[in-house]
Amino acid sequence: MASKITSEAMQSRLESLEIQSAYQEDMIEHLNEALGQQHLEIQQLNKQLDLVSSILRQLKNEAGADIKRPSEEVPPPHY
């Protein structure tokens, strides 16, 4: 048997879908805000990383041959 959908049931389903849509729109807005904030934080972190890398390169150039790789270092006497 085919069931008939009453206008009240249809109205109830429509209201439910509208509520879900409103929640989804709100969630999308919050996610977009979070994404924008994360993008700014990543840009700041990249700038800091560039600065630290530059400082390390400068220190390495100033130290010249005095800096050795860990594999080239002599182990401490207690080893």
MDAnalysis code that builds the backbone (N, CA, C; Angstrom):
import MDAnalysis as mda
import numpy as np

u = mda.Universe.empty(237, n_residues=79, atom_resindex=np.repeat(np.arange(79), 3), trajectory=True)
u.add_TopologyAttr("name", ["N", "CA", "C"] * 79)
u.add_TopologyAttr("resid", np.arange(1, 80))
u.add_TopologyAttr("resname", ["MET", "ALA", "SER", "LYS", "ILE", "THR", "SER", "GLU", "ALA", "MET", "GLN", "SER", "ARG", "LEU", "GLU", "SER", "LEU", "GLU", "ILE", "GLN", "SER", "ALA", "TYR", "GLN", "GLU", "ASP", "MET", "ILE", "GLU", "HIS", "LEU", "ASN", "GLU", "ALA", "LEU", "GLY", "GLN", "GLN", "HIS", "LEU", "GLU", "ILE", "GLN", "GLN", "LEU", "ASN", "LYS", "GLN", "LEU", "ASP", "LEU", "VAL", "SER", "SER", "ILE", "LEU", "ARG", "GLN", "LEU", "LYS", "ASN", "GLU", "ALA", "GLY", "ALA", "ASP", "ILE", "LYS", "ARG", "PRO", "SER", "GLU", "GLU", "VAL", "PRO", "PRO", "PRO", "HIS", "TYR"])
u.atoms.positions = np.array([
    [0.824, -1.179, 0.000],
    [0.000, 0.000, 0.000],
    [0.873, 1.249, 0.000],
    [0.489, 2.169, -0.787],
    [1.209, 3.434, -0.842],
    [0.735, 4.303, 0.314],
    [1.701, 4.928, 0.987],
    [1.314, 5.791, 2.102],
    [1.263, 7.227, 1.623],
    [0.267, 7.922, 2.075],
    [0.130, 9.320, 1.700],
    [0.844, 10.166, 2.742],
    [1.536, 11.165, 2.257],
    [2.213, 12.087, 3.157],
    [1.271, 13.260, 3.379],
    [0.937, 13.465, 4.630],
    [0.029, 14.566, 4.951],
    [0.771, 15.888, 4.892],
    [0.022, 16.951, 4.796],
    [0.654, 18.267, 4.729],
    [1.384, 18.584, 6.031],
    [0.875, 18.078, 7.176],
    [1.567, 18.297, 8.447],
    [2.907, 17.573, 8.467],
    [2.915, 16.343, 7.962],
    [4.159, 15.570, 7.921],
    [5.156, 16.234, 6.975],
    [4.663, 16.713, 5.848],
    [5.528, 17.392, 4.881],
    [6.085, 18.674, 5.491],
    [5.245, 19.413, 6.203],
    [5.688, 20.642, 6.861],
    [6.738, 20.321, 7.923],
    [6.523, 19.253, 8.669],
    [7.476, 18.848, 9.707],
    [8.823, 18.476, 9.087],
    [8.791, 17.733, 8.004],
    [10.039, 17.356, 7.323],
    [10.750, 18.583, 6.777],
    [9.990, 19.508, 6.213],
    [10.565, 20.735, 5.670],
    [11.231, 21.553, 6.777],
    [10.564, 21.688, 7.919],
    [11.143, 22.418, 9.046],
    [12.422, 21.743, 9.535],
    [12.398, 20.420, 9.588],
    [13.582, 19.672, 10.017],
    [14.754, 19.919, 9.066],
    [14.484, 19.906, 7.776],
    [15.534, 20.160, 6.789],
    [16.051, 21.593, 6.878],
    [15.161, 22.543, 7.134],
    [15.585, 23.933, 7.280],
    [16.471, 24.109, 8.511],
    [16.127, 23.416, 9.589],
    [16.947, 23.480, 10.807],
    [18.326, 22.887, 10.537],
    [18.349, 21.729, 9.882],
    [19.636, 21.107, 9.548],
    [20.470, 22.026, 8.663],
    [19.829, 22.648, 7.701],
    [20.541, 23.555, 6.797],
    [21.118, 24.738, 7.564],
    [20.357, 25.279, 8.510],
    [20.846, 26.411, 9.307],
    [22.061, 25.999, 10.138],
    [22.008, 24.817, 10.754],
    [23.155, 24.334, 11.532],
    [24.378, 24.138, 10.636],
    [24.163, 23.589, 9.452],
    [25.276, 23.370, 8.535],
    [25.886, 24.689, 8.072],
    [25.055, 25.673, 7.790],
    [25.570, 26.983, 7.391],
    [26.394, 27.604, 8.511],
    [25.908, 27.474, 9.753],
    [26.644, 28.001, 10.903],
    [27.980, 27.274, 11.059],
    [27.960, 25.955, 10.899],
    [29.191, 25.172, 11.027],
    [30.184, 25.554, 9.932],
    [29.716, 25.741, 8.724],
    [30.591, 26.145, 7.618],
    [31.221, 27.500, 7.910],
    [30.433, 28.422, 8.460],
    [30.964, 29.738, 8.802],
    [32.067, 29.622, 9.859],
    [31.832, 28.803, 10.890],
    [32.848, 28.607, 11.930],
    [34.106, 27.943, 11.365],
    [33.912, 26.970, 10.490],
    [35.061, 26.292, 9.888],
    [35.862, 27.246, 9.006],
    [35.185, 28.111, 8.277],
    [35.881, 29.100, 7.446],
    [36.688, 30.062, 8.300],
    [36.117, 30.484, 9.432],
    [36.848, 31.365, 10.342],
    [38.087, 30.662, 10.895],
    [37.924, 29.399, 11.295],
    [39.054, 28.639, 11.826],
    [40.121, 28.453, 10.754],
    [39.705, 28.181, 9.542],
    [40.652, 28.005, 8.444],
    [41.429, 29.285, 8.180],
    [40.740, 30.410, 8.205],
    [41.419, 31.694, 8.012],
    [42.431, 31.963, 9.110],
    [42.057, 31.669, 10.357],
    [42.974, 31.867, 11.482],
    [44.188, 30.949, 11.349],
    [43.960, 29.704, 10.983],
    [45.067, 28.770, 10.806],
    [45.988, 29.222, 9.683],
    [45.428, 29.770, 8.631],
    [46.246, 30.270, 7.524],
    [47.172, 31.381, 8.012],
    [46.632, 32.308, 8.814],
    [47.461, 33.384, 9.360],
    [48.559, 32.834, 10.268],
    [48.207, 31.855, 11.098],
    [49.196, 31.257, 11.997],
    [50.299, 30.552, 11.208],
    [49.926, 29.869, 10.146],
    [50.920, 29.184, 9.313],
    [51.848, 30.199, 8.660],
    [51.297, 31.315, 8.200],
    [52.142, 32.359, 7.613],
    [53.134, 32.894, 8.644],
    [52.667, 33.128, 9.865],
    [53.556, 33.621, 10.917],
    [54.634, 32.592, 11.242],
    [54.243, 31.324, 11.319],
    [55.215, 30.273, 11.606],
    [56.245, 30.150, 10.488],
    [55.811, 30.299, 9.242],
    [56.750, 30.254, 8.125],
    [57.748, 31.400, 8.194],
    [57.278, 32.590, 8.577],
    [58.188, 33.727, 8.732],
    [59.200, 33.459, 9.844],
    [58.722, 32.898, 10.954],
    [59.627, 32.579, 12.058],
    [60.637, 31.515, 11.646],
    [60.175, 30.513, 10.906],
    [61.071, 29.463, 10.438],
    [62.128, 30.031, 9.501],
    [61.732, 30.920, 8.608],
    [62.694, 31.564, 7.709],
    [63.729, 32.353, 8.500],
    [63.277, 33.060, 9.529],
    [64.193, 33.841, 10.357],
    [65.178, 32.935, 11.088],
    [64.678, 31.863, 11.686],
    [65.556, 30.931, 12.407],
    [66.539, 30.276, 11.442],
    [66.070, 29.891, 10.266],
    [66.961, 29.291, 9.267],
    [68.044, 30.270, 8.854],
    [67.668, 31.519, 8.671],
    [68.638, 32.546, 8.301],
    [69.680, 32.731, 9.399],
    [69.235, 32.776, 10.638],
    [70.168, 32.927, 11.760],
    [71.108, 31.732, 11.840],
    [70.574, 30.529, 11.664],
    [71.428, 29.337, 11.715],
    [72.453, 29.335, 10.584],
    [72.029, 29.743, 9.385],
    [72.979, 29.822, 8.267],
    [74.078, 30.828, 8.575],
    [73.679, 31.957, 9.125],
    [74.648, 32.991, 9.463],
    [75.625, 32.482, 10.522],
    [75.123, 31.809, 11.539],
    [76.001, 31.265, 12.574],
    [76.950, 30.217, 12.002],
    [76.433, 29.391, 11.104],
    [77.270, 28.365, 10.483],
    [78.362, 29.007, 9.639],
    [78.016, 30.040, 8.888],
    [79.008, 30.728, 8.063],
    [80.062, 31.417, 8.917],
    [79.640, 32.005, 10.031],
    [80.585, 32.675, 10.917],
    [81.513, 31.678, 11.599],
    [80.984, 30.513, 11.951],
    [81.794, 29.511, 12.640],
    [82.721, 28.789, 11.671],
    [82.338, 28.730, 10.411],
    [83.174, 28.092, 9.392],
    [83.370, 26.614, 9.655],
    [84.616, 26.199, 9.687],
    [84.948, 24.779, 9.822],
    [84.858, 24.302, 11.264],
    [84.594, 25.185, 12.200],
    [84.521, 24.779, 13.600],
    [83.308, 23.909, 13.897],
    [82.277, 24.013, 13.082],
    [81.072, 23.217, 13.308],
    [81.208, 21.897, 12.564],
    [81.048, 20.812, 13.304],
    [81.138, 19.478, 12.712],
    [79.764, 18.824, 12.734],
    [79.606, 17.873, 11.850],
    [78.385, 17.084, 11.843],
    [78.426, 16.131, 13.029],
    [77.266, 15.713, 13.525],
    [77.259, 14.792, 14.665],
    [78.047, 13.510, 14.405],
    [78.054, 13.030, 13.174],
    [78.803, 11.807, 12.860],
    [80.312, 12.039, 12.913],
    [80.750, 13.296, 12.785],
    [82.179, 13.615, 12.812],
    [82.678, 13.930, 14.222],
    [81.759, 14.141, 15.145],
    [82.140, 14.488, 16.511],
    [82.734, 13.277, 17.231],
    [83.723, 13.555, 18.050],
    [84.312, 12.510, 18.887],
    [83.373, 12.304, 20.070],
    [83.049, 11.043, 20.389],
    [82.143, 10.816, 21.507],
    [82.781, 11.245, 22.831],
    [81.988, 11.620, 23.806],
    [82.524, 12.015, 25.099],
    [83.262, 10.849, 25.759],
    [84.147, 11.135, 26.714],
    [84.974, 10.083, 27.306],
    [84.196, 8.988, 28.029],
    [83.015, 9.252, 28.478],
    [82.292, 8.220, 29.225],
    [81.630, 7.184, 28.330],
    [81.819, 7.253, 27.028],
    [81.252, 6.245, 26.130],
    [82.218, 5.147, 25.868],
])
